[in-house]
Each structure stands twice: as structure tokens, then as C-alpha cells.
């Protein structure tokens, strides 16, 4: 049990949760975010229909077509690409390679932008590596990226049962190895899953270091776009991961241990995390804003993010950002605005985590650094 008492989150009702609930409850409107949230499911359905039309059994029964990035986060803009993988929860089969080739061709026929050339997406991912290679020499950047994105921002186009099964197994690994309470048969309140939290923090630091690496290797290639995403969409994803972990301590009603006497601590914690995984990063953030913050903080955070998505959805503005170099960005008005949006978003996060509610402030101070 925590050494101190915190004020518990209240559970939002089904009609007042996430981005839509926040807009309704506080009578706010952010059109670019709302538009992106409408477009993403349409693109996912388009992909689903094309895959099933190609062959009803194209995706093997122990596999899932999983997407990440803006398409999964419900932040689809006109310049978005499709980051995808064929998630395999089975043994190796030469036919799997043919399946990935066919998926790539179908997406190309739909005129959807291909994923980057790093090798992280657009191919196969085996569940064994995601579950068993956490930390150590075998946990490569690619494996870590796939595992954390699977938790923080993934959606199954086909094979949702396989996707959910693998997610549950990954979370069980984090919980079982990370918390003494997972081994206990005594009724206990939930705690922040430190193993998972540390891996999320490690991934955020890896992203920032990899950004510097890419800027060094290719200083003029999409430099401004990468920087803006690091300060806004990547930071939102990281923030939502913190909130996911903190929710285990803040959201669960532990005042009466008899309420959860019938369920093992490990199962309760995994189920709590699965509920959070089912939400988009924006919805996790908005739930925290609804429960632990103020409309003014939401206006700062979502206002900055809304303008950011509006810029990415403007082909001309996105083209300008894509072509900017560190030298030419110095006096560019659009880049200056993007910089200001990143600063406003960061200031809003500091207010949310440190100022608006003592419970969240205690969590970030206790778990966020040491």
C-alpha cells in the first residue's frame, strides 16, 4: 500500500469520458482534433474492407493486422502514412512473408502512404519477442518500439482477438515480474506498475535520443516535422503512458479490500491496464483533465494540439515544414508558430501534473523521476 493517502480519481460516466465527454461537459470545441477522429476510423474501415475483399482468409487465424501512429491514435491528417505490422502469435511459417507482401500491395493500391524505411513497420512481428525480450541485449530499438507502441497506440484492423491476447500477455509479463503484489494472494490495493512505467520512460528517452541521431545523420530530411512531432504527438503518447500507469493507483477503489477479495492482484492490475490500453492517448489525457484538472488547462493543451493537427492537415503548410532546414527555419513564421505550440503544450502538461490536483502531483513526484 502507498505510504501516503491520495485523493482517488472519480470514474467518468460513459457519457462524459475521453475527448467527446470533455467537449460535451465543458462546452468546448476543437475542430481539427474532431475532424481527425472522424477520418481515422473511415481509413481503418477502408483498409479492413480491402483486406477482406482480397481474400477472406488472407490474415492467418493466429495473426492480426495491427496499425500504429496517427491512424491508430485517431489523428489522421492528409499527410499521414500507415504504420502497420502483421502480428503473429504462432510459429514461423514461410507463407507469412507472402502475406506481408500482399498487405503492402493492397495498401499501395489504396494510395496510402507507406511507413518509413527503418524496418520497424511494414513487416512481421512475433509475439514471443514482444513478451520475452524486455530489456537486455536482445531488446533492440525496433523490438522496444513495437512493444511500447503496441501498448500505447495500436489498433487491430483484422484479428482483434489475437491483438488482445498478445496485449494481455505483454502486460502480464510486466505485472508478474514488476510487482511483489502480483505474487500475493492477500487482498491489496493496486499500485503503479513500476516495471511498465520504467519501460515507458525508457522509450520516451530513446525517442528523444533517436531524434538527435536522425538529425545528425540527415539534418535536412523532414527535420522540422520530426521536431514538431517529438514535442507534441510523441509527448502526448508518453504523457498518456504515465497516466495509464498512475491510473492503477488513482482510479481503483481500494477503501474496502473486500470489494476485490475474489480476484488476484495480478489479474486486477492487468485488467485495469487493459482498460487504459483500449483508449487512445488523447482520450487518456482528456479523462485525466476531466477528473484532475480544470477547463483552463484543457484549453491550453487541446488548443495547442488542435492547431498542430490543423497544420499537419494543410498540404501547403506540411510541405513547408518538410522542406525546412535548421538554417532556413530561423526566420520562418510557421516554424515559429509550431515552436510556440510545443511550448504551450509543455506548459499545459506541467500545470496538469504539478499544479492542478495534489494526487497527480504526488504521483509524478514519487514515480516520475526516481
C-alpha positions as a Markdown table, in Angstrom:
| # | Residue | x | y | z |
|---|---|---|---|---|
| 1 | Unk | 0.0 | 0.0 | 0.0 |
| 2 | Unk | 1.1 | 3.5 | -0.6 |
| 3 | Unk | 2.9 | 5.2 | 2.2 |
| 4 | Unk | 0.6 | 8.2 | 1.9 |
| 5 | Unk | -3.1 | 8.8 | 1.2 |
| 6 | Unk | -4.1 | 10.2 | -2.1 |
| 7 | Unk | -7.5 | 11.5 | -3.3 |
| 8 | Unk | -8.9 | 8.9 | -5.7 |
| 9 | Unk | -9.9 | 9.7 | -9.2 |
| 10 | Unk | -13.6 | 9.6 | -9.8 |
| 11 | Unk | -14.7 | 7.3 | -12.6 |
| 12 | Unk | -16.2 | 9.2 | -15.5 |
| 13 | Unk | -19.6 | 8.1 | -16.8 |
| 14 | Unk | -19.9 | 6.6 | -20.2 |
| 15 | Unk | -21.4 | 9.8 | -21.5 |
| 16 | Unk | -18.7 | 12.0 | -20.0 |
| 17 | Unk | -15.3 | 10.5 | -20.8 |
| 18 | Unk | -12.5 | 11.0 | -23.2 |
| 19 | Unk | -12.3 | 13.8 | -25.7 |
| 20 | Unk | -16.0 | 13.7 | -26.6 |
| 21 | Unk | -17.0 | 13.7 | -23.0 |
| 22 | Unk | -14.7 | 16.6 | -22.2 |
| 23 | Unk | -16.1 | 18.7 | -25.1 |
| 24 | Unk | -19.7 | 18.0 | -24.0 |
| 25 | Unk | -19.1 | 18.6 | -20.3 |
| 26 | Unk | -17.1 | 21.8 | -20.7 |
| 27 | Unk | -18.8 | 23.0 | -23.8 |
| 28 | Unk | -15.5 | 23.3 | -25.8 |
| 29 | Unk | -14.8 | 22.5 | -29.4 |
| 30 | Unk | -11.5 | 21.7 | -31.2 |
| 31 | Unk | -12.4 | 21.2 | -34.9 |
| 32 | Unk | -9.1 | 19.8 | -36.1 |
| 33 | Unk | -9.0 | 17.1 | -33.4 |
| 34 | Unk | -12.6 | 16.3 | -34.0 |
| 35 | Unk | -12.1 | 16.0 | -37.8 |
| 36 | Unk | -9.1 | 13.7 | -37.4 |
| 37 | Unk | -11.1 | 11.5 | -35.0 |
| 38 | Unk | -13.7 | 11.1 | -37.7 |
| 39 | Unk | -11.3 | 10.4 | -40.5 |
| 40 | Unk | -9.2 | 7.7 | -38.8 |
| 41 | Unk | -12.0 | 5.1 | -38.4 |
| 42 | Unk | -13.0 | 5.7 | -42.0 |
| 43 | Unk | -9.5 | 4.9 | -43.2 |
| 44 | Unk | -9.3 | 1.8 | -40.9 |
| 45 | Unk | -12.6 | 0.6 | -42.3 |
| 46 | Unk | -11.3 | 1.2 | -45.9 |
| 47 | Unk | -8.3 | -1.0 | -45.2 |
| 48 | Unk | -10.4 | -3.7 | -43.5 |
| 49 | Unk | -12.7 | -3.9 | -46.5 |
| 50 | Unk | -9.8 | -4.0 | -48.9 |
| 51 | Unk | -8.1 | -6.8 | -47.0 |
| 52 | Unk | -11.2 | -8.9 | -46.6 |
| 53 | Unk | -12.2 | -8.4 | -50.2 |
| 54 | Unk | -8.7 | -9.6 | -51.4 |
| 55 | Unk | -9.2 | -12.9 | -49.6 |
| 56 | Unk | -11.3 | -13.8 | -46.6 |
| 57 | Unk | -8.5 | -15.9 | -45.1 |
| 58 | Unk | -5.6 | -13.6 | -46.0 |
| 59 | Unk | -4.8 | -12.9 | -42.4 |
| 60 | Unk | -4.0 | -16.3 | -40.7 |
| 61 | Unk | -6.1 | -17.3 | -37.6 |
| 62 | Unk | -3.2 | -16.7 | -35.2 |
| 63 | Unk | -2.3 | -13.3 | -36.6 |
| 64 | Unk | -3.6 | -9.7 | -36.6 |
| 65 | Unk | -3.1 | -6.8 | -38.9 |
| 66 | Unk | -2.2 | -4.0 | -36.4 |
| 67 | Unk | -1.8 | -0.3 | -37.2 |
| 68 | Unk | 0.0 | 2.4 | -35.1 |
| 69 | Unk | 0.7 | 6.1 | -35.3 |
| 70 | Unk | -1.9 | 8.7 | -36.3 |
| 71 | Unk | -4.2 | 6.1 | -37.8 |
| 72 | Unk | -4.5 | 4.3 | -34.5 |
| 73 | Unk | -4.5 | 7.4 | -32.4 |
| 74 | Unk | -7.5 | 8.8 | -34.3 |
| 75 | Unk | -5.3 | 11.7 | -35.5 |
| 76 | Unk | -5.5 | 11.1 | -39.3 |
| 77 | Unk | -4.5 | 14.1 | -41.4 |
| 78 | Unk | -3.9 | 14.5 | -45.2 |
| 79 | Unk | -0.2 | 13.7 | -44.9 |
| 80 | Unk | -0.4 | 10.7 | -42.6 |
| 81 | Unk | 1.2 | 7.4 | -43.5 |
| 82 | Unk | 0.1 | 3.9 | -42.4 |
| 83 | Unk | 2.4 | 2.2 | -39.9 |
| 84 | Unk | 1.4 | -1.4 | -39.7 |
| 85 | Unk | 2.7 | -4.9 | -38.8 |
| 86 | Unk | 1.5 | -8.5 | -39.2 |
| 87 | Unk | 1.4 | -9.6 | -35.5 |
| 88 | Unk | 2.0 | -13.3 | -35.3 |
| 89 | Unk | 1.1 | -15.3 | -32.2 |
| 90 | Unk | 2.3 | -18.6 | -33.6 |
| 91 | Unk | 5.3 | -20.4 | -35.0 |
| 92 | Unk | 7.2 | -19.3 | -38.1 |
| 93 | Unk | 5.8 | -20.1 | -41.5 |
| 94 | Unk | 7.3 | -19.2 | -44.9 |
| 95 | Unk | 3.8 | -18.2 | -46.0 |
| 96 | Unk | 3.8 | -15.3 | -43.5 |
| 97 | Unk | 6.2 | -13.4 | -45.7 |
| 98 | Unk | 3.8 | -13.7 | -48.7 |
| 99 | Unk | 1.0 | -12.3 | -46.5 |
| 100 | Unk | 3.0 | -9.2 | -45.6 |
| 101 | Unk | 3.8 | -8.7 | -49.3 |
| 102 | Unk | 0.2 | -8.9 | -50.2 |
| 103 | Unk | -0.8 | -6.5 | -47.4 |
| 104 | Unk | 1.7 | -4.0 | -48.6 |
| 105 | Unk | 0.4 | -4.2 | -52.2 |
| 106 | Unk | -3.2 | -3.7 | -51.0 |
| 107 | Unk | -2.2 | -0.6 | -49.1 |
| 108 | Unk | -0.3 | 0.7 | -52.1 |
| 109 | Unk | -3.4 | 0.2 | -54.3 |
| 110 | Unk | -5.4 | 2.3 | -51.8 |
| 111 | Unk | -2.9 | 5.1 | -52.4 |
| 112 | Unk | -2.0 | 5.2 | -48.7 |
| 113 | Unk | 1.5 | 6.4 | -47.8 |
| 114 | Unk | 3.9 | 3.7 | -46.9 |
| 115 | Unk | 5.7 | 3.6 | -43.5 |
| 116 | Unk | 9.3 | 4.8 | -43.1 |
| 117 | Unk | 12.3 | 2.8 | -44.2 |
| 118 | Unk | 13.6 | 2.0 | -40.8 |
| 119 | Unk | 12.2 | -1.6 | -40.8 |
| 120 | Unk | 10.1 | -1.1 | -37.8 |
| 121 | Unk | 6.8 | -1.3 | -39.7 |
| 122 | Unk | 5.5 | -2.9 | -42.9 |
| 123 | Unk | 6.6 | -6.4 | -42.0 |
| 124 | Unk | 6.1 | -9.2 | -39.4 |
| 125 | Unk | 6.2 | -9.1 | -35.6 |
| 126 | Unk | 6.3 | -12.2 | -33.5 |
| 127 | Unk | 4.7 | -12.1 | -30.1 |
| 128 | Unk | 7.5 | -14.1 | -28.5 |
| 129 | Unk | 9.9 | -11.2 | -28.8 |
| 130 | Unk | 7.4 | -8.7 | -27.5 |
| 131 | Unk | 6.7 | -10.7 | -24.4 |
| 132 | Unk | 10.1 | -12.3 | -23.6 |
| 133 | Unk | 12.7 | -9.8 | -24.8 |
| 134 | Unk | 12.1 | -6.9 | -22.4 |
| 135 | Unk | 15.4 | -5.3 | -21.5 |
| 136 | Unk | 18.9 | -6.7 | -22.1 |
| 137 | Unk | 20.8 | -7.2 | -25.3 |
| 138 | Unk | 18.0 | -8.8 | -27.3 |
| 139 | Unk | 15.6 | -5.9 | -26.7 |
| 140 | Unk | 16.6 | -3.9 | -29.7 |
| 141 | Unk | 15.2 | -0.4 | -30.6 |
| 142 | Unk | 12.8 | -2.0 | -33.0 |
| 143 | Unk | 11.5 | -4.5 | -30.5 |
| 144 | Unk | 11.1 | -1.9 | -27.8 |
| 145 | Unk | 9.3 | 0.4 | -30.2 |
| 146 | Unk | 6.9 | -2.3 | -31.4 |
| 147 | Unk | 6.2 | -3.4 | -27.8 |
| 148 | Unk | 5.6 | 0.0 | -26.4 |
| 149 | Unk | 3.5 | 1.2 | -29.4 |
| 150 | Unk | 1.5 | -2.0 | -29.1 |
| 151 | Unk | 0.6 | -0.8 | -25.6 |
| 152 | Unk | 0.3 | 2.9 | -26.1 |
| 153 | Unk | -1.3 | 3.3 | -29.6 |
| 154 | Unk | -2.2 | 0.2 | -31.5 |
| 155 | Unk | -5.4 | -0.9 | -33.2 |
| 156 | Unk | -6.2 | -4.2 | -34.9 |
| 157 | Unk | -7.7 | -3.9 | -38.4 |
| 158 | Unk | -8.2 | -7.7 | -38.6 |
| 159 | Unk | -7.6 | -10.2 | -35.8 |
| 160 | Unk | -8.7 | -8.2 | -32.8 |
| 161 | Unk | -8.8 | -11.4 | -30.6 |
| 162 | Unk | -5.1 | -12.1 | -31.3 |
| 163 | Unk | -4.2 | -8.5 | -30.7 |
| 164 | Unk | -6.0 | -8.5 | -27.3 |
| 165 | Unk | -4.4 | -11.8 | -26.4 |
| 166 | Unk | -0.9 | -10.6 | -27.1 |
| 167 | Unk | -1.6 | -7.3 | -25.2 |
| 168 | Unk | -2.7 | -9.3 | -22.2 |
| 169 | Unk | 0.4 | -11.5 | -22.3 |
| 170 | Unk | 2.7 | -8.5 | -22.5 |
| 171 | Unk | 1.0 | -6.8 | -19.6 |
| 172 | Unk | 1.1 | -10.0 | -17.6 |
| 173 | Unk | 4.8 | -10.1 | -18.1 |
| 174 | Unk | 5.3 | -6.5 | -16.8 |
| 175 | Unk | 3.0 | -7.1 | -13.9 |
| 176 | Unk | 4.2 | -10.5 | -12.8 |
| 177 | Unk | 7.9 | -9.5 | -12.9 |
| 178 | Unk | 7.4 | -6.0 | -11.7 |
| 179 | Unk | 5.3 | -6.1 | -8.6 |
| 180 | Unk | 5.6 | -8.1 | -5.4 |
| 181 | Unk | 1.8 | -7.8 | -5.1 |
| 182 | Unk | 1.4 | -9.9 | -8.2 |
| 183 | Unk | 2.7 | -12.9 | -6.2 |
| 184 | Unk | 0.4 | -12.2 | -3.2 |
| 185 | Unk | -2.9 | -13.9 | -2.5 |
| 186 | Unk | -3.8 | -11.3 | 0.0 |
| 187 | Unk | -6.3 | -8.5 | -0.9 |
| 188 | Unk | -4.3 | -5.5 | -1.7 |
| 189 | Unk | -4.9 | -2.1 | -3.3 |
| 190 | Unk | -3.4 | -1.6 | -6.8 |
| 191 | Unk | -0.1 | 0.1 | -7.2 |
| 192 | Unk | 1.7 | 1.9 | -10.0 |
| 193 | Unk | 3.3 | -0.8 | -12.2 |
| 194 | Unk | 6.9 | 0.3 | -11.9 |
| 195 | Unk | 8.3 | -2.2 | -14.5 |
| 196 | Unk | 5.9 | -0.9 | -17.2 |
| 197 | Unk | 6.4 | 2.7 | -16.1 |
| 198 | Unk | 10.1 | 2.5 | -16.3 |
| 199 | Unk | 9.9 | 1.0 | -19.8 |
| 200 | Unk | 7.6 | 3.7 | -21.0 |
| 201 | Unk | 10.0 | 6.4 | -19.6 |
| 202 | Unk | 12.9 | 4.5 | -21.2 |
| 203 | Unk | 11.1 | 4.5 | -24.5 |
| 204 | Unk | 10.4 | 8.3 | -24.3 |
| 205 | Unk | 14.1 | 8.9 | -23.7 |
| 206 | Unk | 15.0 | 6.6 | -26.6 |
| 207 | Unk | 12.8 | 8.6 | -28.9 |
| 208 | Unk | 14.5 | 11.8 | -27.9 |
| 209 | Unk | 17.9 | 10.3 | -28.4 |
| 210 | Unk | 16.9 | 8.7 | -31.7 |
| 211 | Unk | 15.6 | 12.1 | -32.9 |
| 212 | Unk | 19.1 | 13.6 | -32.2 |
| 213 | Unk | 20.7 | 10.7 | -34.1 |
| 214 | Unk | 18.4 | 11.2 | -37.1 |
| 215 | Unk | 19.1 | 15.0 | -37.0 |
| 216 | Unk | 22.8 | 14.2 | -37.1 |
| 217 | Unk | 22.6 | 11.7 | -39.9 |
| 218 | Unk | 20.1 | 13.6 | -42.1 |
| 219 | Unk | 20.0 | 17.1 | -40.8 |
| 220 | Unk | 17.8 | 18.4 | -43.7 |
| 221 | Unk | 15.4 | 15.5 | -44.0 |
| 222 | Unk | 12.0 | 16.3 | -42.6 |
| 223 | Unk | 13.8 | 17.9 | -39.6 |
| 224 | Unk | 11.0 | 20.4 | -38.7 |
| 225 | Unk | 8.3 | 17.8 | -39.0 |
| 226 | Unk | 10.2 | 15.3 | -36.8 |
| 227 | Unk | 10.8 | 18.0 | -34.2 |
| 228 | Unk | 7.2 | 19.2 | -34.1 |
| 229 | Unk | 6.0 | 15.6 | -33.7 |
| 230 | Unk | 8.5 | 15.0 | -30.9 |
| 231 | Unk | 7.2 | 18.0 | -28.9 |
| 232 | Unk | 3.5 | 17.3 | -29.5 |
| 233 | Unk | 2.3 | 13.9 | -30.7 |
| 234 | Unk | 5.2 | 11.9 | -29.2 |
| 235 | Unk | 5.0 | 13.8 | -26.0 |
| 236 | Unk | 1.2 | 13.2 | -25.9 |
| 237 | Unk | 1.9 | 9.4 | -26.3 |
| 238 | Unk | 4.4 | 9.5 | -23.5 |
| 239 | Unk | 2.1 | 11.5 | -21.2 |
| 240 | Unk | -0.7 | 9.1 | -21.8 |
| 241 | Unk | 1.6 | 6.2 | -20.8 |
| 242 | Unk | 2.3 | 7.9 | -17.5 |
| 243 | Unk | -1.4 | 8.5 | -16.9 |
| 244 | Unk | -2.1 | 4.8 | -17.8 |
| 245 | Unk | 0.3 | 3.7 | -15.0 |
| 246 | Unk | -0.8 | 6.3 | -12.5 |
| 247 | Unk | -4.4 | 5.3 | -13.0 |
| 248 | Unk | -3.7 | 2.0 | -11.3 |
| 249 | Unk | -3.2 | 3.9 | -8.0 |
| 250 | Unk | -5.5 | 6.8 | -8.6 |
| 251 | Unk | -8.6 | 5.1 | -10.2 |
| 252 | Unk | -9.1 | 1.9 | -8.3 |
| 253 | Unk | -11.4 | 2.0 | -5.2 |
| 254 | Unk | -9.3 | 0.4 | -2.5 |
| 255 | Unk | -11.0 | 1.7 | 0.5 |
| 256 | Unk | -12.8 | -1.6 | 1.0 |
| 257 | Unk | -10.4 | -4.6 | 0.3 |
| 258 | Unk | -13.4 | -7.0 | 0.4 |
| 259 | Unk | -14.5 | -5.5 | -2.9 |
| 260 | Unk | -11.7 | -7.2 | -4.7 |
| 261 | Unk | -11.1 | -10.2 | -2.4 |
| 262 | Unk | -12.3 | -12.6 | -5.1 |
| 263 | Unk | -9.8 | -11.6 | -7.8 |
| 264 | Unk | -6.0 | -12.0 | -7.7 |
| 265 | Unk | -4.0 | -8.8 | -7.6 |
| 266 | Unk | -2.2 | -9.6 | -10.8 |
| 267 | Unk | -5.5 | -10.1 | -12.7 |
| 268 | Unk | -6.9 | -6.9 | -11.3 |
| 269 | Unk | -3.9 | -4.9 | -12.4 |
| 270 | Unk | -3.8 | -6.4 | -15.9 |
| 271 | Unk | -7.5 | -5.7 | -16.3 |
| 272 | Unk | -7.0 | -2.1 | -15.2 |
| 273 | Unk | -4.2 | -1.6 | -17.7 |
| 274 | Unk | -6.2 | -3.3 | -20.5 |
| 275 | Unk | -9.0 | -0.7 | -19.9 |
| 276 | Unk | -6.4 | 2.1 | -20.4 |
| 277 | Unk | -4.9 | 0.4 | -23.4 |
| 278 | Unk | -8.3 | 0.4 | -25.1 |
| 279 | Unk | -8.3 | 4.2 | -25.1 |
| 280 | Unk | -6.4 | 6.5 | -27.4 |
| 281 | Unk | -3.7 | 8.7 | -26.0 |
| 282 | Unk | -5.9 | 11.7 | -26.4 |
| 283 | Unk | -8.8 | 10.0 | -24.5 |
| 284 | Unk | -6.5 | 9.1 | -21.7 |
| 285 | Unk | -5.3 | 12.7 | -21.4 |
| 286 | Unk | -8.9 | 14.0 | -21.6 |
| 287 | Unk | -10.0 | 11.7 | -18.8 |
| 288 | Unk | -7.3 | 13.0 | -16.6 |
| 289 | Unk | -8.3 | 16.5 | -17.5 |
| 290 | Unk | -11.9 | 15.8 | -16.6 |
| 291 | Unk | -11.0 | 14.1 | -13.3 |
| 292 | Unk | -8.0 | 16.0 | -12.1 |
| 293 | Unk | -7.8 | 19.4 | -13.8 |
| 294 | Unk | -9.6 | 22.5 | -15.0 |
| 295 | Unk | -11.1 | 23.8 | -18.2 |
| 296 | Unk | -8.3 | 26.4 | -18.5 |
| 297 | Unk | -5.6 | 23.7 | -18.6 |
| 298 | Unk | -7.6 | 21.7 | -21.2 |
| 299 | Unk | -7.9 | 24.9 | -23.3 |
| 300 | Unk | -4.1 | 25.3 | -23.3 |
| 301 | Unk | -3.3 | 21.7 | -24.1 |
| 302 | Unk | -6.0 | 20.9 | -26.6 |
| 303 | Unk | -5.8 | 24.3 | -28.2 |
| 304 | Unk | -2.2 | 23.8 | -29.0 |
| 305 | Unk | -2.7 | 20.2 | -30.2 |
| 306 | Unk | -5.7 | 21.3 | -32.3 |
| 307 | Unk | -3.6 | 23.9 | -34.1 |
| 308 | Unk | -0.8 | 21.3 | -34.6 |
| 309 | Unk | -3.2 | 18.9 | -36.3 |
| 310 | Unk | -4.6 | 21.7 | -38.4 |
| 311 | Unk | -1.1 | 22.5 | -39.7 |
| 312 | Unk | -0.4 | 18.8 | -40.5 |
| 313 | Unk | -3.7 | 18.6 | -42.3 |
| 314 | Unk | -2.8 | 21.6 | -44.5 |
| 315 | Unk | -0.8 | 20.2 | -47.5 |
| 316 | Unk | 0.9 | 23.5 | -48.2 |
| 317 | Unk | 1.9 | 24.0 | -44.5 |
| 318 | Unk | 3.1 | 20.5 | -44.2 |
| 319 | Unk | 5.2 | 20.9 | -47.4 |
| 320 | Unk | 6.8 | 23.9 | -45.9 |
| 321 | Unk | 7.7 | 22.1 | -42.7 |
| 322 | Unk | 9.0 | 19.1 | -44.7 |
| 323 | Unk | 11.4 | 21.3 | -46.6 |
| 324 | Unk | 12.7 | 23.4 | -43.8 |
| 325 | Unk | 16.3 | 23.0 | -42.6 |
| 326 | Unk | 17.7 | 24.2 | -39.3 |
| 327 | Unk | 19.1 | 27.2 | -41.1 |
| 328 | Unk | 16.0 | 28.2 | -43.1 |
| 329 | Unk | 13.7 | 27.7 | -40.1 |
| 330 | Unk | 15.2 | 30.6 | -38.1 |
| 331 | Unk | 13.0 | 33.2 | -39.7 |
| 332 | Unk | 10.1 | 31.1 | -40.8 |
| 333 | Unk | 6.8 | 32.2 | -39.3 |
| 334 | Unk | 5.2 | 28.7 | -39.5 |
| 335 | Unk | 8.1 | 27.1 | -37.7 |
| 336 | Unk | 8.0 | 29.8 | -35.1 |
| 337 | Unk | 4.3 | 29.1 | -34.5 |
| 338 | Unk | 5.0 | 25.3 | -34.2 |
| 339 | Unk | 7.7 | 26.1 | -31.6 |
| 340 | Unk | 5.2 | 28.2 | -29.6 |
| 341 | Unk | 2.6 | 25.4 | -29.8 |
| 342 | Unk | 5.2 | 23.0 | -28.4 |
| 343 | Unk | 6.0 | 25.4 | -25.6 |
| 344 | Unk | 2.3 | 25.9 | -24.8 |
| 345 | Unk | 1.6 | 22.1 | -24.8 |
| 346 | Unk | 4.5 | 21.6 | -22.4 |
| 347 | Unk | 3.3 | 24.3 | -20.1 |
| 348 | Unk | -0.1 | 22.8 | -20.0 |
| 349 | Unk | 1.3 | 19.4 | -19.1 |
| 350 | Unk | 3.3 | 21.0 | -16.3 |
| 351 | Unk | 0.2 | 22.6 | -14.9 |
| 352 | Unk | -1.7 | 19.3 | -15.2 |
| 353 | Unk | 0.9 | 17.1 | -13.5 |
| 354 | Unk | 2.2 | 19.5 | -10.9 |
| 355 | Unk | -0.4 | 22.2 | -10.1 |
| 356 | Unk | -4.0 | 21.2 | -10.7 |
| 357 | Unk | -4.5 | 18.2 | -8.3 |
| 358 | Unk | -2.4 | 17.0 | -5.4 |
| 359 | Unk | -3.0 | 13.3 | -6.1 |
| 360 | Unk | -1.4 | 13.6 | -9.6 |
| 361 | Unk | 1.3 | 15.8 | -8.3 |
| 362 | Unk | 2.2 | 13.2 | -5.7 |
| 363 | Unk | 2.4 | 10.5 | -8.4 |
| 364 | Unk | 4.6 | 12.4 | -10.7 |
| 365 | Unk | 6.9 | 13.4 | -7.9 |
| 366 | Unk | 7.1 | 9.9 | -6.4 |
| 367 | Unk | 7.4 | 7.9 | -9.6 |
| 368 | Unk | 8.3 | 10.3 | -12.4 |
| 369 | Unk | 12.0 | 10.8 | -11.6 |
| 370 | Unk | 13.3 | 8.4 | -9.0 |
